[in-house]
Amino acid sequence: MVISKLPLRSRIFLVIGALVFINFMGASVMVWYTYRIQAVLDNIIEHNLASYQSAANLEVALVNQKGFVTYFFQDGNPEWLRQLGEYRQIFRVRLEEARTRAEDPLQHRLLAHIENEYELYIAVKDQVIAHYQANRHDQGLQLHPTVRQHFFALMNTCEKYKALHAERMIEAQHDSHAQAAQLRVIAAIAMGGGLLLAIVLAVLLVREILAPVNRLFKMASRGDPSAETSPNVLTALGQQVHGLLADVDQTHLALARSRESLVQAEKLAIVGKLAAGMAHSIRNPFTSVKMRLFSLNRSLALDSEQKEDFTVITEEIRHIDTIVQNFLEFSRPPKLVMQTISPSHIVDMALQLLRHRLKSYDVTVALQRARPLPDVSADPEQLKEVLVNLIINACEAMEHGGHIDIREETIADNPSGPITVIQVSDNGPGIPEQLCKKVFQPFFTTKEEGTGLGLSIVARIVNEHGGQIRVAPSKGMGTTFIIELPIKGER
């Protein structure tokens, strides 16, 4: 391109000129847009003017109804009552027009108040007419002060409604002109500031960048006649350091990989040391607590509810002890105690153990089970730990309560043989797709205080049972873990 052949100085000034041009164009558009906004606001004012006219028409229609009853009293001509009925209909039409133009609750409330006042006014006036028609003139005359009172109250309300629109028209006009003036000032400041910045940028480029680059270019191009005539100062310098930058990038990537491997190795070493210390500092107190609870259970007379609470406490302590055991044996996996059992029974045990904790998390659980799953060869305690870990993780992910679905099914036509499937789904925030492959890695966690061992232990237990666990792709919110176990004799 022709521009790329220009000297660096020319290209920089060309960019600065384009910056100034764009700045002025943007400011000009802003000024033009302020006039457009003012035109729109003028249209709004015209709408308010129409509403104001409706309010005035409403007031006129009310005034026109005054005097017909007096005329009827004087000569008894029913034509006055017919004309009164026409003006009442005109008032209602004007009221409906005003209601269609009302835009906010205050206007609707005023119109409703006008309608109520008008109904009271015509009700009292109809009583006066009835007295006059029955030749009870004295009784009709006694109601005239009440009629006048309702009339003036209604007129006052109509005047308030009209004044409301007048006030809003004035406010809209003042606001529109003030905003337009403010935007014009801002545009002027922006244009001046853009021009000043362009000048400063040009000075800085010439003094602080172009001069040092030219000196560096002359030093690098000594002995190269072709480089002296090159219009692009930076091209020659870029070619000289390109190879060096590529080597630096490769070295940086290799260093990052080595650092990650070193961090993982350090974590594993720390876990080994930590496990040895925790064996005496944590498990021994829990053993003492369990023994005291066993002693209390034999010596105390508890009712059924207290026994249930006592059992839950015991189970929770045993659960904590199991978690510690899993952490300690992460690098020294325990030997599985296999037996024939239905995974459905293990699911029931996990839900029974966690029912109080689920209430505390405000989480509901729905179990979808057509019939109990076929027997598998498994360690019930280890598989229960898998389900407990998944359910507790789901509860912690749903900070303000939620719902968990546990679905059981049997797949007979699986390529590797019949399997049982347990799906644990929640409606929490879900796991980002890029993290789904990392959740089962040791020490990987998104929790601030997590150890990152829970799901890795879960994956190891399932794998040791000849099965597999995976995270289903999320279609929005929620997470689904799928556990697949081979049916007994089909491993």
DAURPE-V414726 format. One record per residue. N is the residue number from 1. RES is the residue in one small letter. PSI is psi as a letter, one per 30 degrees, with the letter a starting at -180 (* if undefined). BURIAL is 1 if it has 24 or more other C-alpha atoms within 12 Angstrom, else 0. D_LAST is the distance of its C-alpha to the last C-alpha in Angstrom with 1 decimal. Layout:
N_RES_PSI_BURIAL_D_LAST / N_RES_PSI_BURIAL_D_LAST
//
This chain:
1_m_l_0_68.6 / 2_v_e_0_72.1 / 3_i_e_0_71.0 / 4_s_f_0_68.9 / 5_k_f_0_72.0 / 6_l_l_0_74.0 / 7_p_l_0_74.5 / 8_l_e_1_72.3 / 9_r_e_1_75.3 / 10_s_e_0_75.9 / 11_r_e_0_72.3 / 12_i_e_1_72.1 / 13_f_e_1_75.3 / 14_l_e_0_74.0 / 15_v_e_0_71.0 / 16_i_e_1_73.2 / 17_g_e_0_75.4 / 18_a_e_0_72.5 / 19_l_e_0_71.4 / 20_v_e_1_74.9 / 21_f_e_0_75.0 / 22_i_e_0_71.7 / 23_n_e_1_72.8 / 24_f_e_1_76.1 / 25_m_e_0_74.4 / 26_g_e_0_71.9 / 27_a_e_1_74.8 / 28_s_e_0_76.8 / 29_v_e_0_74.0 / 30_m_e_1_73.7 / 31_v_e_1_77.4 / 32_w_e_0_77.3 / 33_y_e_0_74.4 / 34_t_e_1_76.4 / 35_y_e_0_79.0 / 36_r_e_0_76.3 / 37_i_e_1_75.1 / 38_q_e_1_78.7 / 39_a_e_0_79.1 / 40_v_e_0_76.0 / 41_l_e_1_77.3 / 42_d_e_0_80.7 / 43_n_e_0_79.0 / 44_i_e_0_77.4 / 45_i_e_1_80.9 / 46_e_e_0_82.2 / 47_h_e_1_79.7 / 48_n_e_1_80.8 / 49_l_e_1_84.3 / 50_a_e_0_83.5 / 51_s_e_1_82.1 / 52_y_e_1_85.3 / 53_q_e_1_87.4 / 54_s_e_1_85.5 / 55_a_e_1_86.3 / 56_a_e_1_89.9 / 57_n_e_1_90.0 / 58_l_e_1_88.6 / 59_e_e_1_91.4 / 60_v_e_1_94.0 / 61_a_e_1_92.8 / 62_l_e_1_93.2 / 63_v_e_1_96.7 / 64_n_f_0_97.7 / 65_q_f_1_97.1 / 66_k_k_1_99.7 / 67_g_f_0_103.2 / 68_f_e_1_102.5 / 69_v_e_1_102.7 / 70_t_e_1_106.0 / 71_y_e_0_107.4 / 72_f_e_1_106.4 / 73_f_e_1_108.1 / 74_q_e_0_111.3 / 75_d_f_0_111.8 / 76_g_g_0_109.1 / 77_n_k_0_108.1 / 78_p_f_0_104.5 / 79_e_e_0_104.1 / 80_w_e_0_103.3 / 81_l_e_1_100.4 / 82_r_e_0_99.0 / 83_q_e_0_99.2 / 84_l_e_1_97.5 / 85_g_e_1_94.6 / 86_e_e_0_94.3 / 87_y_e_1_94.1 / 88_r_e_1_91.5 / 89_q_e_0_89.4 / 90_i_e_0_89.9 / 91_f_e_1_88.8 / 92_r_e_1_85.6 / 93_v_e_0_84.9 / 94_r_e_1_85.6 / 95_l_e_1_83.2 / 96_e_e_0_80.4 / 97_e_e_0_81.1 / 98_a_e_1_80.8 / 99_r_e_1_77.6 / 100_t_f_0_76.0 / 101_r_f_1_77.0 / 102_a_k_1_75.7 / 103_e_f_0_72.8 / 104_d_l_0_72.0 / 105_p_e_0_71.9 / 106_l_e_0_75.4 / 107_q_e_1_77.1 / 108_h_e_0_75.4 / 109_r_e_0_76.5 / 110_l_e_1_80.1 / 111_l_e_1_80.1 / 112_a_e_0_78.8 / 113_h_e_1_81.5 / 114_i_e_1_84.1 / 115_e_e_1_83.0 / 116_n_e_0_83.2 / 117_e_e_1_86.7 / 118_y_e_1_87.8 / 119_e_e_0_86.8 / 120_l_e_0_88.7 / 121_y_e_1_91.7 / 122_i_f_1_91.9 / 123_a_e_0_91.4 / 124_v_e_1_94.5 / 125_k_e_1_96.4 / 126_d_e_1_95.7 / 127_q_e_1_97.1 / 128_v_e_1_100.3 / 129_i_e_1_100.6 / 130_a_e_0_100.2 / 131_h_e_0_103.0 / 132_y_e_1_105.2 / 133_q_f_0_104.6 / 134_a_g_0_105.5 / 135_n_g_0_108.7 / 136_r_i_0_107.4 / 137_h_e_0_108.5 / 138_d_e_0_108.8 / 139_q_e_0_105.2 / 140_g_e_1_104.0 / 141_l_e_1_106.0 / 142_q_f_0_104.4 / 143_l_f_1_101.0 / 144_h_e_1_102.0 / 145_p_e_0_101.3 / 146_t_e_0_97.7 / 147_v_e_1_97.4 / 148_r_e_0_98.7 / 149_q_e_0_96.3 / 150_h_e_1_93.3 / 151_f_e_1_94.7 / 152_f_e_0_95.1 / 153_a_e_1_91.7 / 154_l_e_1_90.1 / 155_m_e_1_92.2 / 156_n_e_0_91.0 / 157_t_e_1_87.3 / 158_c_e_1_87.9 / 159_e_e_1_89.6 / 160_k_e_1_86.6 / 161_y_e_1_84.3 / 162_k_e_1_86.6 / 163_a_e_1_86.9 / 164_l_e_1_83.1 / 165_h_e_1_82.9 / 166_a_e_1_85.9 / 167_e_e_0_84.3 / 168_r_e_1_81.0 / 169_m_e_1_82.8 / 170_i_e_0_84.6 / 171_e_e_0_81.5 / 172_a_e_1_79.5 / 173_q_e_1_82.4 / 174_h_e_0_82.8 / 175_d_e_0_79.1 / 176_s_e_1_78.8 / 177_h_e_0_81.8 / 178_a_e_0_80.7 / 179_q_e_0_77.2 / 180_a_e_1_78.7 / 181_a_e_0_81.1 / 182_q_e_0_78.4 / 183_l_e_1_76.2 / 184_r_e_0_79.2 / 185_v_e_0_79.8 / 186_i_e_0_76.2 / 187_a_e_1_76.4 / 188_a_e_0_79.6 / 189_i_e_0_78.1 / 190_a_e_1_75.0 / 191_m_e_1_77.3 / 192_g_e_0_79.4 / 193_g_e_0_76.5 / 194_g_e_1_74.7 / 195_l_e_1_77.9 / 196_l_e_0_78.3 / 197_l_e_0_74.7 / 198_a_e_1_75.2 / 199_i_e_0_78.3 / 200_v_e_0_76.6 / 201_l_e_1_73.6 / 202_a_e_1_76.0 / 203_v_e_0_77.9 / 204_l_e_0_74.7 / 205_l_e_1_73.3 / 206_v_e_0_76.5 / 207_r_e_0_77.2 / 208_e_f_0_73.8 / 209_i_e_0_71.7 / 210_l_e_1_73.8 / 211_a_e_0_76.3 / 212_p_e_0_73.7 / 213_v_e_1_71.6 / 214_n_e_1_74.7 / 215_r_e_0_75.6 / 216_l_e_0_72.1 / 217_f_e_1_72.2 / 218_k_e_0_75.6 / 219_m_e_0_74.4 / 220_a_f_0_71.3 / 221_s_g_0_73.3 / 222_r_k_0_76.0 / 223_g_g_0_76.7 / 224_d_j_0_74.9 / 225_p_e_0_77.6 / 226_s_e_0_75.1 / 227_a_f_0_73.4 / 228_e_e_0_76.8 / 229_t_g_0_77.3 / 230_s_k_0_73.8 / 231_p_f_0_73.9 / 232_n_j_1_70.5 / 233_v_e_1_70.7 / 234_l_f_1_67.0 / 235_t_e_0_65.6 / 236_a_e_1_66.9 / 237_l_e_0_65.6 / 238_g_e_0_62.2 / 239_q_e_0_61.8 / 240_q_e_0_62.6 / 241_v_f_0_60.0 / 242_h_e_0_57.2 / 243_g_e_0_55.7 / 244_l_e_0_56.0 / 245_l_e_0_54.2 / 246_a_e_0_51.3 / 247_d_e_0_50.9 / 248_v_e_0_51.0 / 249_d_e_0_48.3 / 250_q_e_0_45.9 / 251_t_e_0_46.8 / 252_h_e_0_46.2 / 253_l_e_0_42.7 / 254_a_e_0_41.8 / 255_l_e_0_43.2 / 256_a_e_0_41.2 / 257_r_e_0_37.9 / 258_s_e_0_39.0 / 259_r_e_0_40.0 / 260_e_e_0_36.6 / 261_s_e_0_34.8 / 262_l_e_0_37.4 / 263_v_e_0_37.0 / 264_q_e_0_33.2 / 265_a_e_0_33.9 / 266_e_e_0_36.6 / 267_k_e_0_34.4 / 268_l_e_1_31.8 / 269_a_e_0_34.7 / 270_i_e_0_36.2 / 271_v_e_1_32.9 / 272_g_e_0_32.9 / 273_k_e_0_36.5 / 274_l_e_0_36.2 / 275_a_e_1_33.3 / 276_a_e_0_35.5 / 277_g_e_0_38.4 / 278_m_f_0_36.4 / 279_a_e_0_35.0 / 280_h_e_0_38.6 / 281_s_f_0_40.1 / 282_i_e_1_37.6 / 283_r_e_1_35.4 / 284_n_e_0_38.5 / 285_p_e_0_40.3 / 286_f_e_1_37.3 / 287_t_e_0_37.0 / 288_s_e_0_40.7 / 289_v_e_0_40.4 / 290_k_e_1_37.6 / 291_m_e_0_39.8 / 292_r_e_0_42.8 / 293_l_e_0_40.9 / 294_f_e_0_39.8 / 295_s_e_0_43.4 / 296_l_e_0_44.7 / 297_n_e_0_42.4 / 298_r_f_0_43.9 / 299_s_f_0_47.5 / 300_l_k_0_47.9 / 301_a_j_0_48.5 / 302_l_k_0_46.6 / 303_d_a_0_46.5 / 304_s_e_0_43.3 / 305_e_e_0_43.3 / 306_q_e_0_43.9 / 307_k_e_0_41.2 / 308_e_e_0_38.8 / 309_d_e_0_40.0 / 310_f_e_1_39.8 / 311_t_e_0_36.1 / 312_v_e_0_35.4 / 313_i_e_0_37.2 / 314_t_e_1_35.3 / 315_e_e_1_31.9 / 316_e_e_1_33.1 / 317_i_e_1_34.2 / 318_r_e_1_31.0 / 319_h_e_1_29.3 / 320_i_e_1_31.6 / 321_d_e_1_30.9 / 322_t_e_1_27.2 / 323_i_e_1_28.0 / 324_v_e_1_30.2 / 325_q_e_1_27.6 / 326_n_e_1_25.1 / 327_f_e_1_27.9 / 328_l_e_1_29.0 / 329_e_g_1_25.5 / 330_f_e_1_24.8 / 331_s_f_1_25.6 / 332_r_i_0_24.4 / 333_p_k_0_21.0 / 334_p_l_0_20.7 / 335_k_k_0_18.3 / 336_l_k_0_15.8 / 337_v_j_0_16.7 / 338_m_k_0_13.5 / 339_q_l_0_14.2 / 340_t_k_0_13.2 / 341_i_l_1_14.8 / 342_s_k_1_15.2 / 343_p_f_1_15.3 / 344_s_e_1_18.7 / 345_h_e_1_20.1 / 346_i_e_1_19.3 / 347_v_e_1_21.0 / 348_d_e_1_24.0 / 349_m_e_0_24.3 / 350_a_e_1_24.5 / 351_l_e_1_27.1 / 352_q_e_0_29.1 / 353_l_e_1_29.3 / 354_l_g_1_30.4 / 355_r_e_1_32.7 / 356_h_e_0_35.9 / 357_r_e_1_34.9 / 358_l_e_1_34.1 / 359_k_e_0_37.6 / 360_s_e_0_39.1 / 361_y_f_1_37.5 / 362_d_h_0_38.8 / 363_v_k_1_35.3 / 364_t_l_1_34.2 / 365_v_k_1_30.6 / 366_a_k_0_29.6 / 367_l_j_0_26.4 / 368_q_j_0_25.3 / 369_r_j_0_23.3 / 370_a_e_0_23.8 / 371_r_l_0_21.9 / 372_p_k_1_19.6 / 373_l_l_1_15.9 / 374_p_l_1_13.5 / 375_d_k_1_12.3 / 376_v_l_1_9.4 / 377_s_j_1_9.1 / 378_a_l_1_11.5 / 379_d_j_1_14.9 / 380_p_e_1_17.3 / 381_e_e_1_20.0 / 382_q_e_1_18.2 / 383_l_e_1_16.7 / 384_k_e_1_20.2 / 385_e_e_1_21.7 / 386_v_e_1_19.7 / 387_l_e_1_21.2 / 388_v_e_1_24.5 / 389_n_e_1_24.8 / 390_l_e_1_24.2 / 391_i_e_1_26.6 / 392_i_e_1_29.3 / 393_n_e_1_29.1 / 394_a_e_1_29.7 / 395_c_e_1_32.6 / 396_e_f_1_34.2 / 397_a_e_1_34.0 / 398_m_i_1_35.9 / 399_e_e_0_39.1 / 400_h_h_0_41.1 / 401_g_l_0_38.5 / 402_g_a_1_36.2 / 403_h_k_1_33.4 / 404_i_k_1_29.6 / 405_d_k_1_27.4 / 406_i_j_1_24.0 / 407_r_k_1_22.2 / 408_e_k_1_19.1 / 409_e_l_1_17.5 / 410_t_k_1_14.7 / 411_i_j_0_13.9 / 412_a_f_0_13.1 / 413_d_g_0_14.2 / 414_n_k_0_12.1 / 415_p_e_0_12.1 / 416_s_g_0_8.5 / 417_g_l_0_7.6 / 418_p_k_1_8.9 / 419_i_l_1_9.1 / 420_t_k_1_11.7 / 421_v_k_1_14.4 / 422_i_k_1_17.2 / 423_q_k_1_20.2 / 424_v_j_1_23.0 / 425_s_k_1_26.2 / 426_d_l_1_29.7 / 427_n_h_1_33.1 / 428_g_a_1_34.1 / 429_p_f_1_35.5 / 430_g_l_1_32.2 / 431_i_k_1_31.0 / 432_p_k_0_32.9 / 433_e_e_0_30.9 / 434_q_f_0_31.9 / 435_l_f_0_30.3 / 436_c_e_1_26.8 / 437_k_f_0_25.4 / 438_k_f_0_27.1 / 439_v_f_1_26.1 / 440_f_g_1_23.1 / 441_q_k_0_25.2 / 442_p_k_1_26.6 / 443_f_g_1_30.1 / 444_f_k_1_30.3 / 445_t_k_0_31.9 / 446_t_g_0_34.5 / 447_k_k_0_35.8 / 448_e_e_0_39.0 / 449_e_g_0_37.9 / 450_g_l_0_34.1 / 451_t_f_1_32.4 / 452_g_g_1_29.8 / 453_l_f_1_27.0 / 454_g_e_1_25.6 / 455_l_f_1_23.3 / 456_s_e_1_22.4 / 457_i_e_1_21.2 / 458_v_e_1_19.3 / 459_a_e_1_17.5 / 460_r_e_1_16.8 / 461_i_e_1_15.4 / 462_v_e_1_13.0 / 463_n_e_1_11.9 / 464_e_f_1_11.6 / 465_h_g_1_9.1 / 466_g_g_1_6.8 / 467_g_a_1_8.8 / 468_q_l_1_12.2 / 469_i_k_1_15.8 / 470_r_l_1_18.7 / 471_v_k_1_22.3 / 472_a_k_0_23.3 / 473_p_k_0_26.6 / 474_s_k_0_29.5 / 475_k_h_0_32.2 / 476_g_b_0_34.8 / 477_m_l_0_34.6 / 478_g_l_1_31.5 / 479_t_k_1_28.1 / 480_t_k_1_24.6 / 481_f_k_1_21.4 / 482_i_k_1_18.1 / 483_i_k_1_15.0 / 484_e_k_1_11.7 / 485_l_k_1_8.8 / 486_p_k_1_5.5 / 487_i_l_1_6.9 / 488_k_k_1_6.8 / 489_g_f_0_5.8 / 490_e_g_0_3.8 / 491_r_*_0_0.0
//
